[in-house]
Amino acid sequence: MGVKGFSKDLLKGKVAVVTGGGTGIGKVIAEDLAAHGAKVALLSRNLDRLEEEAAAIRKTGAEAAAFACDVSDADQVKAAAEAVAAKFGRVDILINNAAANFIWPTEKLTSVRWRKVIDIVLNGSFNCTLEFGKRMLAQKDGRIVSILATYAWTGGPGFAPSASAKAGVLALTRTLGAEWASRGVLVNAIAPGPIDTPQTRERLWPTAEMELKMLSGVPLGRFGLETDVSALVLFLVSDLGRNITGECVTSDGGQYLGKGALDMLGNLEVVRRAKKAGAKSA
């Protein structure tokens, strides 16, 4: 189910580019942009998957096209920007969503693994922001939103490459938020918390015990949905967000604030629930 509450013509006439738009959060963002009037260009290395998503969007009556692109390669991004412009005539919105990530002890990292994440997340965001941003600057209008994570500023054990890369994108967001605002281009970011999807359930909390442990650090007491992210995207890229630039909006149920004493309280709640579950099964 997509985002509700916004006008279906919210982004009528706009052209949006979504990197990593074939799966996960990027897929939902692309669908919600299209559902609210935008023409959507999907970018990713996996063209087959993108073509499937573009076809699904077109079935709803919206316009969509897929473009093969490795965002870490500046030449491929430049070619993709030219192809999107040739197809749709202009670019109004860029969503930097392509990512690479893994959980691994820092002392066991190799330079190859480090560079892979940095190249896709940091360099990829820069490549896309530069190529599509220059076109927005020329037309004196545009919106750029990068998808980050709160560990960009809190740090995250096991996430050294991703945390470092996203911290760089956050610095880029704040820099360009100020540098390009007077020229009509607003640059912002969104930091989601844990999002409840089949993939995250499999990778991050595959057991009920791990799910409770994860939830214990979320003051709101629930995981986010992909539409929580896409709703913020719609707000920021539309005229509703016309006074926001250089900002990173957090949507994590208070997770990054729920540390220290709050986390301890959460741990106690996990113990309480476990005892309660044990009593019921006895």
VEXKERO-828457 format. One line per field, with one value per residue (C-alpha): residue number from 1; residue in three letters; x, y, z. Coordinates in steps of 0.5 Angstrom, whole numbers, always signed. Example, Ala and Ser with C-alpha at 12.3 -4.5 7.8 and 13.67 -1.06 7.14 Angstrom:
REM VEXKERO-828457
num = (1 | 2) $
residuo = (ALA | SER) $
x = (+25 | +27) $
y = (-9 | -2) $
z = (+16 | +14) $
REM end
This chain:
REM VEXKERO-828457
num = (1 | 2 | 3 | 4 | 5 | 6 | 7 | 8 | 9 | 10 | 11 | 12 | 13 | 14 | 15 | 16 | 17 | 18 | 19 | 20 | 21 | 22 | 23 | 24 | 25 | 26 | 27 | 28 | 29 | 30 | 31 | 32 | 33 | 34 | 35 | 36 | 37 | 38 | 39 | 40 | 41 | 42 | 43 | 44 | 45 | 46 | 47 | 48 | 49 | 50 | 51 | 52 | 53 | 54 | 55 | 56 | 57 | 58 | 59 | 60 | 61 | 62 | 63 | 64 | 65 | 66 | 67 | 68 | 69 | 70 | 71 | 72 | 73 | 74 | 75 | 76 | 77 | 78 | 79 | 80 | 81 | 82 | 83 | 84 | 85 | 86 | 87 | 88 | 89 | 90 | 91 | 92 | 93 | 94 | 95 | 96 | 97 | 98 | 99 | 100 | 101 | 102 | 103 | 104 | 105 | 106 | 107 | 108 | 109 | 110 | 111 | 112 | 113 | 114 | 115 | 116 | 117 | 118 | 119 | 120 | 121 | 122 | 123 | 124 | 125 | 126 | 127 | 128 | 129 | 130 | 131 | 132 | 133 | 134 | 135 | 136 | 137 | 138 | 139 | 140 | 141 | 142 | 143 | 144 | 145 | 146 | 147 | 148 | 149 | 150 | 151 | 152 | 153 | 154 | 155 | 156 | 157 | 158 | 159 | 160 | 161 | 162 | 163 | 164 | 165 | 166 | 167 | 168 | 169 | 170 | 171 | 172 | 173 | 174 | 175 | 176 | 177 | 178 | 179 | 180 | 181 | 182 | 183 | 184 | 185 | 186 | 187 | 188 | 189 | 190 | 191 | 192 | 193 | 194 | 195 | 196 | 197 | 198 | 199 | 200 | 201 | 202 | 203 | 204 | 205 | 206 | 207 | 208 | 209 | 210 | 211 | 212 | 213 | 214 | 215 | 216 | 217 | 218 | 219 | 220 | 221 | 222 | 223 | 224 | 225 | 226 | 227 | 228 | 229 | 230 | 231 | 232 | 233 | 234 | 235 | 236 | 237 | 238 | 239 | 240 | 241 | 242 | 243 | 244 | 245 | 246 | 247 | 248 | 249 | 250 | 251 | 252 | 253 | 254 | 255 | 256 | 257 | 258 | 259 | 260 | 261 | 262 | 263 | 264 | 265 | 266 | 267 | 268 | 269 | 270 | 271 | 272 | 273 | 274 | 275 | 276 | 277 | 278 | 279 | 280 | 281 | 282) $
residuo = (MET | GLY | VAL | LYS | GLY | PHE | SER | LYS | ASP | LEU | LEU | LYS | GLY | LYS | VAL | ALA | VAL | VAL | THR | GLY | GLY | GLY | THR | GLY | ILE | GLY | LYS | VAL | ILE | ALA | GLU | ASP | LEU | ALA | ALA | HIS | GLY | ALA | LYS | VAL | ALA | LEU | LEU | SER | ARG | ASN | LEU | ASP | ARG | LEU | GLU | GLU | GLU | ALA | ALA | ALA | ILE | ARG | LYS | THR | GLY | ALA | GLU | ALA | ALA | ALA | PHE | ALA | CYS | ASP | VAL | SER | ASP | ALA | ASP | GLN | VAL | LYS | ALA | ALA | ALA | GLU | ALA | VAL | ALA | ALA | LYS | PHE | GLY | ARG | VAL | ASP | ILE | LEU | ILE | ASN | ASN | ALA | ALA | ALA | ASN | PHE | ILE | TRP | PRO | THR | GLU | LYS | LEU | THR | SER | VAL | ARG | TRP | ARG | LYS | VAL | ILE | ASP | ILE | VAL | LEU | ASN | GLY | SER | PHE | ASN | CYS | THR | LEU | GLU | PHE | GLY | LYS | ARG | MET | LEU | ALA | GLN | LYS | ASP | GLY | ARG | ILE | VAL | SER | ILE | LEU | ALA | THR | TYR | ALA | TRP | THR | GLY | GLY | PRO | GLY | PHE | ALA | PRO | SER | ALA | SER | ALA | LYS | ALA | GLY | VAL | LEU | ALA | LEU | THR | ARG | THR | LEU | GLY | ALA | GLU | TRP | ALA | SER | ARG | GLY | VAL | LEU | VAL | ASN | ALA | ILE | ALA | PRO | GLY | PRO | ILE | ASP | THR | PRO | GLN | THR | ARG | GLU | ARG | LEU | TRP | PRO | THR | ALA | GLU | MET | GLU | LEU | LYS | MET | LEU | SER | GLY | VAL | PRO | LEU | GLY | ARG | PHE | GLY | LEU | GLU | THR | ASP | VAL | SER | ALA | LEU | VAL | LEU | PHE | LEU | VAL | SER | ASP | LEU | GLY | ARG | ASN | ILE | THR | GLY | GLU | CYS | VAL | THR | SER | ASP | GLY | GLY | GLN | TYR | LEU | GLY | LYS | GLY | ALA | LEU | ASP | MET | LEU | GLY | ASN | LEU | GLU | VAL | VAL | ARG | ARG | ALA | LYS | LYS | ALA | GLY | ALA | LYS | SER | ALA) $
x = (+0 | +3 | +3 | -4 | -6 | -2 | -5 | -4 | -2 | +3 | +9 | +5 | +10 | +16 | +22 | +25 | +31 | +32 | +38 | +38 | +30 | +29 | +28 | +27 | +26 | +28 | +23 | +17 | +20 | +20 | +13 | +10 | +14 | +10 | +3 | +4 | +5 | +12 | +16 | +21 | +28 | +30 | +38 | +42 | +47 | +41 | +38 | +33 | +30 | +30 | +26 | +21 | +20 | +19 | +14 | +10 | +10 | +8 | +2 | -1 | -1 | +5 | +11 | +18 | +24 | +30 | +37 | +43 | +48 | +54 | +54 | +61 | +63 | +63 | +63 | +57 | +53 | +54 | +52 | +46 | +44 | +45 | +40 | +35 | +35 | +34 | +28 | +25 | +27 | +29 | +31 | +27 | +29 | +34 | +34 | +41 | +39 | +44 | +48 | +52 | +53 | +55 | +56 | +63 | +69 | +73 | +79 | +77 | +76 | +80 | +81 | +77 | +71 | +72 | +73 | +67 | +62 | +66 | +65 | +58 | +55 | +60 | +63 | +56 | +52 | +57 | +57 | +50 | +49 | +54 | +51 | +44 | +45 | +49 | +42 | +38 | +43 | +42 | +34 | +35 | +30 | +31 | +31 | +36 | +35 | +40 | +38 | +43 | +43 | +43 | +50 | +53 | +53 | +53 | +57 | +55 | +60 | +61 | +59 | +65 | +65 | +58 | +58 | +64 | +61 | +54 | +58 | +61 | +54 | +51 | +57 | +56 | +48 | +50 | +55 | +51 | +45 | +48 | +52 | +46 | +40 | +40 | +41 | +34 | +37 | +35 | +39 | +37 | +37 | +33 | +36 | +31 | +32 | +30 | +25 | +21 | +22 | +23 | +30 | +31 | +27 | +32 | +39 | +38 | +33 | +31 | +29 | +24 | +29 | +33 | +27 | +25 | +32 | +32 | +25 | +28 | +32 | +26 | +22 | +16 | +16 | +15 | +19 | +19 | +15 | +18 | +12 | +15 | +21 | +17 | +12 | +18 | +21 | +15 | +15 | +22 | +22 | +15 | +13 | +11 | +19 | +21 | +24 | +28 | +35 | +42 | +38 | +38 | +31 | +31 | +25 | +27 | +22 | +27 | +32 | +38 | +36 | +34 | +41 | +44 | +38 | +33 | +36 | +37 | +30 | +29 | +33 | +29 | +23 | +26 | +27 | +20 | +17 | +21 | +19 | +12 | +13 | +16 | +10 | +5 | +9 | +10) $
y = (+0 | +7 | +13 | +17 | +24 | +28 | +30 | +25 | +31 | +33 | +32 | +33 | +35 | +33 | +28 | +24 | +20 | +14 | +10 | +3 | +4 | -4 | -6 | -5 | +3 | +5 | +1 | +4 | +11 | +10 | +8 | +13 | +19 | +16 | +15 | +23 | +25 | +24 | +21 | +16 | +14 | +8 | +7 | +1 | -4 | -10 | -8 | -14 | -12 | -5 | -7 | -11 | -5 | +0 | -4 | -5 | +3 | +4 | -1 | +4 | +9 | +13 | +14 | +10 | +8 | +4 | +5 | +1 | +5 | +3 | +10 | +9 | +10 | +17 | +16 | +11 | +16 | +22 | +17 | +16 | +23 | +24 | +18 | +21 | +28 | +25 | +21 | +26 | +33 | +35 | +32 | +35 | +30 | +26 | +20 | +18 | +11 | +6 | +3 | -3 | -5 | -11 | -12 | -14 | -13 | -7 | -11 | -16 | -11 | -11 | -5 | -8 | -9 | -2 | +1 | -2 | +1 | +8 | +8 | +6 | +10 | +16 | +17 | +14 | +20 | +25 | +23 | +23 | +29 | +33 | +30 | +31 | +37 | +41 | +40 | +43 | +49 | +50 | +50 | +54 | +49 | +42 | +37 | +32 | +27 | +22 | +16 | +15 | +12 | +15 | +12 | +17 | +21 | +16 | +11 | +4 | -2 | -7 | -2 | +2 | +3 | +5 | +9 | +13 | +13 | +16 | +21 | +24 | +24 | +28 | +33 | +34 | +35 | +40 | +43 | +43 | +45 | +52 | +53 | +51 | +54 | +61 | +58 | +54 | +47 | +44 | +38 | +34 | +27 | +22 | +17 | +11 | +7 | -1 | -2 | -8 | -12 | -19 | -18 | -14 | -20 | -25 | -21 | -17 | -20 | -28 | -30 | -27 | -26 | -22 | -18 | -16 | -14 | -10 | -7 | -5 | +0 | +4 | +8 | +8 | +1 | -1 | -2 | +3 | +2 | +3 | +8 | +12 | +14 | +15 | +20 | +24 | +24 | +27 | +32 | +34 | +34 | +38 | +45 | +43 | +42 | +49 | +52 | +46 | +45 | +42 | +38 | +31 | +28 | +22 | +17 | +12 | +12 | +15 | +9 | +14 | +17 | +11 | +9 | +9 | +9 | +8 | +2 | -1 | +0 | -4 | -9 | -10 | -10 | -16 | -20 | -19 | -21 | -27 | -29 | -28 | -32 | -38 | -38 | -38 | -44 | -48) $
z = (+0 | -2 | +1 | +2 | +4 | -1 | -8 | -14 | -18 | -12 | -17 | -24 | -30 | -25 | -27 | -22 | -22 | -17 | -16 | -13 | -15 | -17 | -10 | -2 | +0 | -7 | -11 | -6 | -7 | -14 | -14 | -10 | -14 | -20 | -16 | -15 | -22 | -23 | -29 | -26 | -29 | -25 | -24 | -22 | -25 | -25 | -31 | -32 | -25 | -26 | -33 | -29 | -24 | -30 | -33 | -26 | -26 | -33 | -32 | -27 | -32 | -30 | -34 | -32 | -36 | -33 | -34 | -33 | -29 | -24 | -20 | -17 | -25 | -26 | -34 | -33 | -29 | -34 | -40 | -36 | -34 | -42 | -43 | -38 | -41 | -48 | -45 | -41 | -43 | -36 | -29 | -23 | -17 | -15 | -10 | -8 | -5 | -8 | -3 | -1 | +6 | +11 | +18 | +19 | +25 | +23 | +24 | +19 | +14 | +7 | +3 | -3 | +2 | +4 | -3 | -5 | +0 | -1 | -8 | -8 | -3 | -2 | -9 | -12 | -9 | -11 | -18 | -19 | -15 | -19 | -26 | -25 | -20 | -26 | -30 | -24 | -23 | -30 | -30 | -23 | -20 | -17 | -11 | -8 | -3 | +0 | +4 | +10 | +17 | +24 | +25 | +20 | +26 | +32 | +29 | +29 | +31 | +25 | +20 | +19 | +11 | +11 | +17 | +14 | +7 | +10 | +14 | +8 | +4 | +10 | +10 | +2 | +4 | +9 | +4 | -2 | +2 | +3 | -3 | -8 | -4 | -7 | -14 | -14 | -12 | -5 | -2 | +4 | +7 | +10 | +16 | +17 | +23 | +22 | +17 | +17 | +11 | +9 | +8 | +14 | +18 | +15 | +16 | +22 | +27 | +24 | +31 | +36 | +41 | +37 | +34 | +42 | +43 | +37 | +39 | +46 | +43 | +39 | +44 | +39 | +40 | +33 | +26 | +21 | +14 | +7 | +6 | +12 | +8 | +2 | +5 | +7 | +0 | -3 | +3 | +1 | -6 | -7 | -6 | +2 | +3 | +0 | +6 | +8 | +5 | +8 | +13 | +15 | +17 | +22 | +22 | +26 | +32 | +37 | +36 | +36 | +42 | +45 | +48 | +55 | +60 | +55 | +52 | +59 | +60 | +54 | +56 | +62 | +58 | +54 | +60 | +62 | +56 | +56 | +63 | +61 | +55 | +59 | +64 | +59 | +55 | +62) $
REM end
